[in-house]
Amino acid sequence: MRFVAISDTHDNLDAVRMLVDELRKEKFEFVVHAGDVIAPFTLKALAELNSKLYIAFGNNDGEKKLLTQICAEKGWEIGDIIEFPYGVVYHGTDPRITKILTKLNGFIIVGHTHEPKIEKEECILLNPGEVCGYLTGKKTYAIVEDGTVNILEL
């Protein structure tokens, strides 16, 4: 089992391209995006990975209809809470929902705060931080392999 977790790309195409360049060197099953893609052109950049994406809507994703259409065309999953093979992805805007999700087994991937975090309870709660680097000054993502989480910086 090996997958990539990202969040909060916020239309920073330079950072997304850096991420794509890094991930082209890696082997993984799929990418989980915990929201705030923002504009559809960001999905076009992520499509260069030739990988399945599981995407949760974020609080800043305004063009949901077009994002949904692009995801449907590519065979990707998108919605408020999306199940992926090893857990669920949710943006994390409502901490009550996040708390409920932590009762599940597997991985809960969240975003929203832009702060990388790993918490182990009944599940592994992972916030990979922000790809955009706008709030923290760090462009981060996570690679999950066989239950081990590594948060990496671009």
N, C-alpha and C positions, 0 to 999 in steps of 0.2 A: 504494500500500500504506500503510495507516494502521491501527494497532491500539493498544490500551491494555494495559499490563502492571501487575498489582497482586499483592500478597502479604500474608500475615499480617494479616488483618482481625480475628482474635481476638474476634469478637462485639462489637466496639465499634460499636454501631449508630449513634451520633452521627457517628462518623468515616465510616462507610459512607454515611450519608445526605448528608454533606458531599461525598463523592466522587461520588455519583449526581447531586447538584445541579450539580457542576462538569462532569461528563461529558455532561449534557444539552445543554450549550452547544457540544459538539464533534461532529464527524462522524468515525466510525471503522467499521471492518469488524466487529470483535469484541473481546472482552476475554479476556485470559489471566490466570488466578489461580494463583499458584505455591504455594498451600497454606496450611493453618491458617485455613480458613473457620471452623471449630469447629462451630457449631450451625446446623441447617437454617434458622432464621429469618433468618440473614444472607443466604442465597440468595434469600429472598423480597424482601429490600430490593434486592439486585442485579438482580432480575428487572424492576424498574422501568426499567431501561435499555433494555428491549426489544431485546436484543442476544444474539448467540450467545456462550456462555462455554465456555472450555476450562480445566479445573481439575485440578490435581494434588493428591492427598491430601497433607496435612502430618502431621507427627508428633503433633499435638494434635487431629486430626480423629477423634473417637471414634465418631460416629454415621454411619459409612461407609454402612451399608445405607440409611438414610433420605436421606442426601445423594445417593447413587446413584439412588434412586427419584425424587427431585425433579428431578435432572438429566435422567433419562430422559424424564420427563413434559414437560420443556421443550425437549428436543432438544439438550441440552448434552452435552459430553464430560467425563468424570471418571475418574480412575484414578491409579495410582502414577506413570506416565510417559505423557504424552498428546502425540500429534502434533497440531500445528495447521498451517495453510497455509504458514507461513514458518519452522517449526522445531519444537521440542519444549519442553514444560514439565515440570519435575520439582522437588519441594520443595527438594532439596539436602541432605538429612540425611546422605547418605553421599558424602563428597568423591571417593571412587574412582569412583562412578557418574557424578558430575558431570564428572570428568576424561575418562571414556570418551565421554560425550555431546559434549564439546567437539571431538571429532574429526569431528563432523558439520558440514555447511554450514548456514548460516542462523542462526537465533537459538536460544539455550538460555536459557530463563527459569527462574530459581531464586528461592527465598526463604530461609526458615529463620533466617538470621543477623540479619534486620531491618535490615541495613546496605545502603544503595544502593551499587551497584557496576556498572561497565561495563568489561569486558575484551574486547579484540579479539584473537582467535587465528585459527584456521581458520573459526571462527564468531564471533558476538558473544554473549558471556556477559553476561546482564543480571540483576541483582537490583534490583527496583524499590524495595526498602526495605519499610517497613511502613505499611499504612493505619492501623493501630490507634494508633500513636504511643507505645506503652507502654514500649519499651526505649530508644529514641533521643530521645523527646520530639518527633520530627518525623513528621508524617503524609505519606507520599510515595507517588507512583505514577509510571509512565512512559508517555509517548506515543512510539510508534515510527512514523516516517513516512519512507518511501522510504529505509530503511537508517540514518536519523539517529535517535538516541535522546535524548529530553529527559526528565530526571527532574524532576518538579514537586512542590511542596509544597502541601498543602491549607491 
